[in-house]
Amino acid sequence: MVTKKTVSRFLNREIQLLAFNHRVLAQAEDKTVPLLERLKYLSIVSSNLDEFFEIRVAGLKEQIKLNSTMRGDDGRSAKQTFRLLVTEVNTMVARQYALLNDEMFPAMAAEGIRFVRRANWTSAQQTWVKDFFFREMMPLLTPIGLDPAHPFPRIFNKSLNFAVELRGRDAFGRDSQRAIVQAPRVLPRVIKFPVGIASETDDRSSEFVFLTSILHAHVGELFAGMEVLGCYQFRVTRNSDLFVDEEEVKNLRIALQGELPQRHLGDAVRLEVADNCSDEMTQFLLAQFELDEADLYRVNGPVNLVRLMNVPDQVARPDLKFPPFAAGSPKVIQKLNKQKDVSGIFEILAKHDVLLHHPFQSFAPVIEFIQQAARDPQVVAIKQTVYRTGTDSAIMETLIDAAKRGKEVTVVVELLARFDEEANLNWAAKLEAVGAHVVYGVVGHKTHAKMALIVRREFETGDEGRKILRRYVHLGTGNYHPRTARLYTDFGLLTSHEGICADVNEIFVQLTGLGKATKLKHVWQSPFTLHDRVIAAIDNEIKLAKSGKRALIIAKMNSLLDPDVIETLYRASAAGVKIDLIVRGVCALRPGVPGLSENIRVRSIVGRFLEHSRIFYFREGGSERVMLSSADWMERNFFRRIETCFPILDPKLKKRVISEGLTPYLQDNAQAWEMDGDGGYTRKKPARGARGVRRAAQEQLLQLLAME
């Protein structure tokens, strides 16, 4: 174990997380990216920053409030880290709004996509806006004048609000100078002008108006007889980390149901205001939320850029979006789709494994795997973990149907999957209502593993008279979520391998029952063996390197933070092991530092799809161990979660993982960012001249695996 860590050996987690968002913002700035996709990237950065403040900054502020002496692996205190990130976030936010106002709005206007300001409304638009305000908005608005009888209202997390400065007396003789107007949550923040109202008649044009503009134009209607001196939009971000003392509660589900409503009203951590907000009103708002100047962000535009995410869906301009594609599927699955036999998938898996690479290949075979199990009369039991599924899930509906058909259905629902708690609670209730066994994992450990187990009664091979129970398994690096399966890169394995199936069955026994953990033969599991096995695999490469043999480690993941793994990688580098790390997000390891990590290279890929798959490759003297995992190399994944890391045993599929999941990403010179020893990133570019061929990994995989 690492007992002493110095600042020079580790990078700061929060600053590295912001560095990732700088790379996403670079996609919005990239003029080779379709215009409406650039708008989406801009929105994604804002969404990521929201969660950053709700969780990471909230945690830092809690430490500061408690005068915690705890320091991060980089040696910085919470106060030092907070001061650093304030500067970084302000730089990022200024960059966002400059891009939006100076480049993207003009570029979209040139394409006929306009966000019309009040000063530019036509008479027809003015009439329509006025009608919309009185018909759709005013009945929902409750202006709150601030006086002793009307204290400052409770402001929900990330909700849109307006601070109004007034002059004059109302009907009761009150001369309150301030009021708060909360925007109705049921109304869209960006509204498309209907056909016939837009100033342009071109079929390719679209015109929008912000809800804020409509309210600004008619806010005086809410305060009859008084003079509106100013109306300023603002938004507050709150601590959204749920606190549930798992060791004290007797029923985690009931405790969580009680805690969820409070998420919207946690401690304030950030205040965003329009840049024209008066200093007096700004200070007033800061005081109400008990925030300091360091928590204030003045913005030149909408306070919530996430709301722009839906604009591309309202614009019929495929020329300004990524080209559409149809996800492919392995040939064995294509043949199966032509059949009607409900046992077809099981007959295929009885002969060989099936590997799926999403989103280039369809997630449908995974759904069909569960659906065939529900319909097949020979299937007697289905067991599955649920981390994120979404509110609309074909798999969850299928599990409900399977339970109705009398099959033994067991679902391990992770109630503490951040921001998916409510959806998971609802699915748990529906499953229990039809007789499924629903369990909530293990206290103190999130169930993050992605696995499904099917038990089927079949004739034993070579003995048509004797039936046995055979198991089939799906293991994945991503969630059972239909939307993210189209947006995230992930691998999934369908197999009937007896050893792997036995291991998965044992993990389900651990999750649903009681008893000591038994040794698994193939699967590395958190919190028991994964950390030790990863360390041992790195140590084995060190041993091979010291004996004069070629040693190589390639690992692809979302985050690399665990200090023990990082120190072991440093030792491997010193021993001569070549190490390639593909880390999409946060990496605390310093690559390429003389005397520390000169044999380590770190790169990050940011492209059309969110890189989400975890792949661990160890050369092992040429035998090549390839593992897929639900876990990143972080302390939480190693010690506070239930995770699986499973081998790819079929030689052909092993080659596929290497050739699809690793090699293109190491060769990428278009969407790759190389990291330096100080935590900075430089974007790779094709070489000049005849050999300057653009190699974008995701584009190559679309050409290789997706259907035309």
Secondary structure, DSSP 4 states (H G I P E B T S, - for coil): ------GGGB--HHHHHHHHHHHHHHHHH-TTS-HHHHHHHHHHHHHHHHHIIIIIIHHHHHHHHTT---B-TTS-BHHHHHHHHHHHHHHHHHHHHHHIIIIIHHHHHHTTEEE--GGG--HHHHHHHHHHIIIIIGGG---EE-BTTBPPPPPPTT--EEEEEEES--TTS----EEEEEPPTTS-SEEEPPTTTSS---TT-EEEEEHHHHHHHHGGGGSTTSEEEEEEEEEEEE-------TTT-S-HHHHHHHHGGGGGGS-EEEEEEETT--HHHHHHHHHHTT--GGGEEEESS-S-GGGGGGTGGG---GGGSPPP-B-B--HHHHHHHT---TTHHHHHHHH--EEEEETTB-SHHHHHHHHHHHH-TTEEEEEEEES---SS-HHHHHHHHHHHTT-EEEEEE-TTSTT-HHHHHHHHHHHHHTT-EEE--BTTBEE--EEEEEEEEEEETTEEEEEEEEEEEEEESS-S-TTHHHHEEEEEEEE--HHHHHHHHHHHHHHHS-SPPPPPSS-EEETTTHHHHHHHHHHHHHHHHHTT---EEEEEES-B--HHHHHHHHHHHHHT-EEEEEESS-B-B-TT-TTTTTTEEEEEE-SSSEE--EEEEE-GGGT-EEEEES--BSHHHHHSEEEEEEE--SHHHHHHIIIIIIHHHHH-SSSEEEE-TTS-EEE--PPSSTT-----HHHHHHHHHSB-
